[in-house]
Amino acid sequence: MKMKGDSMVFCTMALLIASMLFPGISTLFINDGADLPVWEIGDYWNYNMYISYEQPSTSADLTLSMHFEVTDIDGVHYILNFEGNVEGSVSIAGVIEGEMRNTVINGQLYIKKSDLAIITFNAHIEGEIERMFVTNAFSADIELKQNVTPAVSPYDFPIEANETWTVPNITFWLHLEAKIELAVPYEVLYNFPVYIEEHALTCADIEELGVPAGIYRDAYHVSGAPHYKFWFSPMAHNTIKAEYNNIRLWYNESLYWDINELYAEMIDTNYKPQNMPPYPPTNPYPANGSTDVAIDVILSWNCSDPDGDSLTYDVYFGTSLPPPKASGNQSATTYNPGMLEYNTTYYWKVIAFDGYNHSTPGEIWTFKTKVFTNNPPDRPNRPTGPTSGEIGKAYTYSSSTTDPDGDKIYYKFDWGDGYTSQWLGPFESGKIANATHVWNTMGNYTIKVKAKDEHGMESEWSDGLLISMPKKYSLLAGLLEKLNEWHVLKSIMKLLQAIFNL
């Protein structure tokens, strides 16, 4: 069974790889534009591609992993060998529909050195199409040749930002022979011209673009709305990303094929982007030149990397110029220098490192700590506790205060009987302090409290709490109290026993 004009899957794949994968290539990134490149043997570019094609009789959704490599150069041409794997679903002329399995493509490209016009594209595809219960082998041989003289190049070098140009009709003579192993082998034969219509392209801008092969900062963004959009990098010597939609391939005025989508993205090349050093550290805290800085300050800064690399930092800190190294190979953007001296000028800087042995130092920053000033604690609160009691018995009293400087606080209690406590503490500012005392003589007493901060500055005495100790507390009295408590407890137990025995 031999048919002509039914299966555009294979020639669509070939046309798009040939005419759109290398739409415009350059080598130098300069303000005057992207110049025509010079390739060398061994140069290679790897791409992941997606192609979607749909017609009433034929459709395909394919993904390709492709490797292109310059294998030879003659006086006129670059000769590129290519190979790759193909996966996806196909439907061919209502005859066969299924998933491609174990499918490979390989071939050769001839590209004109003077203007990058594609002269010839030869490819061989073979694999299997797996249907529900059947797997059919297939193969295809494709040849594309430009059918005009001189050959058309899609680009006008040097490419410049804000430049617009027109691409004339690009015509290829297509020869395709394909065979699918069915009960009666299904054969496809093409031997006729196809062309892409004239269209305008504009280089909109030069952008930074990240693809799996790296981050390229010299990506020329070219578009021909609404069908064409791609980015090519002089540093990569090639297109790094392409997005094409609704491209029409003509045979004649009444016969054409539509490509719904083609997407290509570079995943590897020997022209990888140059790794850039980190940006300088910025935005220091405390701000450069700050004064009256707290002595427990924690230093911080901001830093980033143009390639998105992880960064580490060396921190230099001290009171002399240049400051000595204080921390190395840290990932945090903060540094705790510990408790500093009052009224002292400090110098510091940060050096950022990426993982490619690139480093960028920041400026030397400076700040001055605050002058030491100390205020005594506030007057403590009047003590609280029992206002009467018995001599010989211990009682506990409490007080608190705050320190304006947040210093730790000590407390001394004056019991009013000629005795004072030791300095108790230290306590955090605002925390309650407790102290216990025994009075041995009956009488009235006034309890006061004084506070002292950790630097030795003392507060005023608090207001006094008047207490009375009218009774004598003896060991005998204490024993009688305990016996009485025990007697009451015993009576309660007897009462409970009587209730539960009812």
Summary of the structure (lengths in Angstrom):
residues: 502
radius of gyration: 44.3
end to end distance: 111.3
largest distance: 130.1
contacts: 1604
relative contact order: 0.09
helix: 8%
strand: 54%
